[in-house]
């Protein structure tokens, strides 16, 4: 098992949100999207379906920028 830090951002009820979270996963048996779905204890098949089921609009997940990373 490994842990990945991710950020989920989107809009819910007209308000923007950003949630940083750590998900645990076995990279040999599941993807990060699978781990996110499991984190929310959902039976959906994709992140897009999870977003719809939770009322998120314009949502996506990404990795946070690392400290010291220059753009």
BELSULSUL-V141229 format. One record per pair of residues at least 12 apart in sequence whose ideal C-beta (glycine too) atoms are under 8 Angstrom apart, sorted by the first residue. I is the first residue (numbers start at 1). J is the second residue. Records with the same first field share a line. If there is no record, write none. Layout:
BEGIN
I=J ; J
END
This chain:
BEGIN
1=24 ; 25 ; 26
2=24 ; 25 ; 26 ; 27
3=22 ; 23 ; 24 ; 25
4=22 ; 23 ; 25 ; 32 ; 35 ; 63
5=20 ; 21 ; 22 ; 63 ; 64
6=20 ; 21 ; 22 ; 23 ; 32 ; 36 ; 61 ; 62 ; 63 ; 64
7=19 ; 20 ; 21 ; 61 ; 62 ; 63 ; 64
8=21 ; 36 ; 56 ; 59 ; 60 ; 61
9=59 ; 60 ; 61 ; 62
10=51 ; 56 ; 57 ; 58 ; 59 ; 60
11=56 ; 57 ; 58 ; 59
12=54 ; 55 ; 56 ; 57
13=55
17=56
20=64
21=39
23=35 ; 36 ; 38 ; 39
32=61
33=46 ; 47 ; 61
36=50 ; 61
37=50
40=54
47=59 ; 60 ; 61
END
